[in-house]
Amino acid sequence: MKKELFLSRLSHLRRNPQPTEILQSKIETVQGNGFTWTDIQNPDRKEIDKLGQMYNFNSLNLDDSISKIQLAKIDNYDDHSFIILHFPPLALKRGMSRFNQLSVFIGKDYLVTIHYGELKPLVEMVNHCKNDSQYRNDFLGKSSGFLLYKIVDTLVDDLLHTLRRIVENLDEIEDDVFDENKSTPKKISLLRREITILRRIVHPLRKTVLETSKNTQRFSNPDEDLVIHFDDVIDHIDKVAETLDEAKETMEIYKDTDFMLSTEKSNKILATLTIIFTLTIPPTVVGAIYGMNVNLPGGIITGNWSFLGEYTTLIVMIIISLLPSALMFLYFYKKKWLAD
């Protein structure tokens, strides 16, 4: 009777949210085979306190369930377990959390999931279970332990979709690295950050799921072997972790390759500019000398040369200026210093 009263109060809070709420609380309950699944999204303190009073949960676990800085873990008690799992967000944006936290209270006759933000696969699962009786029977027709396995399996499968997107981005960056017309440092940095965040989520996730598989069997039916089911989930996590490690190494290779190619391109540009500047030194020196107000052959004071006509002095100055530049150009060409 107390449980029904608690659920009705939660539904009342959902229909009549408090004015001080920043995030919209959403509470869904689904009746399974001998147990109740309650999913609470963006709960406030009052809802968590009512939850603790109803099920007699540890107050520290209740605090952890609404804290956004907890590490993945599992705490086991005589009649229930408390589990914290981390999964990647839909998109990484400035100011957002680097992970979505799923807190789980599991007992023989109940399963409570608590999360902030939108764990889209979990939300879709709740909606399907409420609206589709066949779907509900497949997921909630056995035990609370089996339902927890299905939730974790669904969220881990969503990791595989994220992994495929990262692999596609890697292939795109590989093409861009060798394209001189495209800039890749920002793309490389963003993808490296995403890979790093995912690795920080996936490696602890494997350990927590492994512990969960060993301690959740007591919340299943006698004919269910949850360890086998969770082993399949752990295999998927191992695949994700292995692929992320390979992606990290690949990104380091692309980063070094992009740096070397950019350095080579910059060196070519600097070499070309240096050669151009060097070739202009002789004309600059000749022009500076004949620009001085002193007596020079062919100068203004001594009188222009005229043995080749009116522009004799100009012709002679051009020859004197270009001859050293031409000799320098031939020397650079012989030394293969000119850019290809």
N, C-alpha and C positions, 0 to 999 in steps of 0.2 A: 504493500500500500504506500509505503514511504517512497519507493522508487517511482510509482506512478505520479505521486504528488510532486516529486522533484522534476520529473520530465515535463509535467504541466506547467510548472513555474518557469522552466527554461523556455518553453514555447511562448509563454506570456512575455518574457523578456525579449524574445526575438520579435514578437509582433508589436511590442511597445518599447522601443529602444530608449535608453536614458539620454537626456539632452547633452550630457557631458561626454558622450562617446565620440571618439575621433574616427575609429574604424567601425564599420557596420558589423555587428555580431550576427553570426548565422549558425543556427543550431538545427541539426537534423537527427532524427532517431529512426532506426529501422529494427524491426523485430526479427530475430533469427531463430534457429532451431534450439530453443532452450536458453537463449541469451539475447541481450539487447546491444545493438551497436549505436553509440552516440557520437556524432561528429560535431565538434565545436570549432568554428572558425572565428578568429579575432575575439576571444572572450575577454570580458572585463573581470575585475577583481571579485565582484559580487558573485558572478557565475562560478568562478573557481572555488570560492569559499563554500557555496552551496554544494558543489560537487564533492568537496572534502568531507562535509558533514554527512552527506548521503552515503558515501562509500567508505568513510573512515580512512581516507588516504593520509599518508605522511605529509605534514605541512611543508617540509622542505621540498618534497617532490612537487607539490602544488606550486610552490614558488618557482621551481625550475621549469615547470611547464609553460609559464608565461614570461620567463626570462629569455632574452634574445642573444645571450652571450654564453650559453651553456655548451659544453662539449658532449659529443655522443657518448652514451653510457647505458647501462642496464642495472637496475636495483631489484633484487628478488626478495619477496616476503613470503610468509606462510601461505597466504591465500591469493596473492596477486604479484604482478611484476610491473615495474615502471621502466619505460624505455624511451630514450631520446635518439632520434635519427636525423641526419642532415641530408638534404637533397639540394641540387642546384636550382637557382631561381630561373624564371622564364627568360629574363634578360638582365644583363649587368648594367646598371645605371648609377651615376654618381649619387651618393647619399643612401643608396639601397643596401640592404644586408647582402652579404656574400653567399648566404645560403638560406633555404627555407627549413625551418625546424618542425619536425613532427614529434609530438609527445604522445605516448601511448600508455594507458593503464589497462591491463588485461587480467581478467579473472575468469573463473569457470563459467559464470553466467553473465558476463558483461565485457564489452570492449569499448573503451573511450579513447577517441583520437582528438588531439588538440593541436591547432596550427594557426599561425599568423601568415598573412599573405595568402595567395591562392596556389595551393598545390593542385594544379589543374587535373591531372589524372585521378587524384583522390576525390575531388569534387564531382567529376564525371561519374566515378564509380558509385558515389552516394546517390546521385540523381537516377542512375540506371536501376539501382537496387530499390528505390522508392517507386519507380514507374513501371518496371518490368518484372513480373512475378517469376518468369523463367530465369532471368539474370539473378534475381534475388535468391532463388533456390540454389543456384550454382555456387554462389559466394557465401551465403549464410545458412545453407542447409546442413552443415556439419557441426562445426564448433567454433568457438572464438579464436582458438589457436590457428585453425585452418584459414579463417578470415584474415587474421594478421599476416599469414603467409601470402595470401592473395594481394593484400594491400602493398606489402613490401615488394612482391614480384612485379606488380603493375608500375610502381614508382621506379624500380630498377630498369624495367624495360624502357621507360621513358628516357633513362640515361643513355640507352643505346641510340635513340633518335638524336640526342644531343651530340653523341660521339660521331654519328654519320655526318652531321653538319660541320663538325670540326675537321673531319677528314676532307670534306669538300673544300673547306677554306684553305686547307694545307695545299691541295692541288692547285687552287687558284693563285695562292701566293708563290708557288713554285714557278708558274708561268710568268708572274709579274716580276720576280727577281731577275729573270734573264731578259726582261724587256726594258731597254734603256729609256723608253718614253714614259714609264710608270714609276711612281715613288712608292716604296713598300715599307719603309721603317715604321710608320704608324700602324699599318695593318699587322706587321709582325709583332709589335709591342702589345696591341690589343689581344691578339690571339694567344700570345705567351701568357698574358694575365689570365685569360679565361682558362687555359690549360692548367695553370698553377692553382687557381681556385678549385677547379674540378678535382685535381689530385689531392688537395687538402680535404676534400669532402669524401672521396671514394675510398682512400686507404683506411680511415677510421670506420667507415661504413662496413667494410668487410669484417673487421674484428667484432663490431657490435652485432651484426647479423649472425655471425658464427656463434656468439654467446647466446643470442636469442633462440637459435635453433636447438640449443642444448637445454634451455630452460622453459621452453614453451610447450613441450610435449605433454606436460601435466594438465594443460588446458585444452587438450584434444580428446577425441573419442578413442577407446581402446584399439580400434582397428585402423587408426590413422598413424602413419609414420611421418611426422613433420620433418624429421631430420633429412629424409630423402628429398622432400620438396625444397627445403631450404638449401640443400647442397646444390640444387640446380640454380637457385638465385645467386649463391656464392660463386658458381662458375661464371655467371654473367658479370658479376662484379669484378672477378679476376680478369675477364676479357677486357672490360672497360679500363681497369687499372693498367693492364699491359699495353693497351693501345695508347693510353695517355702518356705512359712513360716513353713509348716510341715517338709519339708526337712531340714530346718535350725535346728529345734528342734531335729530331728532324728540324724543329724550330731553331735550335742552336746552330745547326748546319746552315740553314737559310739565313740566319742573322749574320754569321761569319761570311757567307758567300756575298750577301748584299753589301757588307762593309768592304770586302775586298774589291768588288766590282765598282762600288762608289769611289773608293780610294783611287783605283786605276783610272776611272773617268776623270776625277779631279786632277790627277797628276798629268793626264794628257792635255787637259785644258790649260793648266799652269805652264806646261812645257811649251804649248803653242803661243801663249801670251808672252812668255819669256823670250822666245825666239823673235817674235814680232817686235818686242821692245828693244832687243839687242840689235836687230837690223836697222832700227831707226836712230841708233846712237851716232853713226858717222854723219848722216845729213844734219843732225842736230848740232854736232860739234862744228861742222863747216859753216852752218847758218849763224851760229853764235859768234864765231870768229869774224865773219864778214859783216856782222851787225855792229861790231865795235867801231867807235869813232877814231880809228888809227889809220896810218898809211899802209895799205895792202895792195899787192899787184892786182890790177883790175878793179880796185875799189873806187869809191866816189871821188876821193881826194886826188888820187893819182891818175884817174881817168879810166874809162872803160876800154877793154880790148875791142878791137874792131876788125881783126884779120879774118874773121868768119862772118862779118857783117854786123848789123845793128845789135843782135842778140848774142854776140860772141861770149861775153862775160857770163850770161845766164847758162849757155850751153856748157861752158867749161866748169861752172860750179855744180851743175847737175851731174856731169861725168865724175868730178872729184867726190861727190857725195855718194853716188850709186856704186862706184867701183869697189870700195871696201865692203859695202853691203852685199854685193854680188859674190865677192870672194868668201865672205863669211857664210853665205847661203850654201855655196858649194862645199865648204868644209863641214857644215852641219849635216848636209846630205850624205857626204862620204862617211861620217861617223854614225849615220843612221839615228840622229837625234830628232829628226822631223817626225811629227805624229803621223800615224798611218791614216 
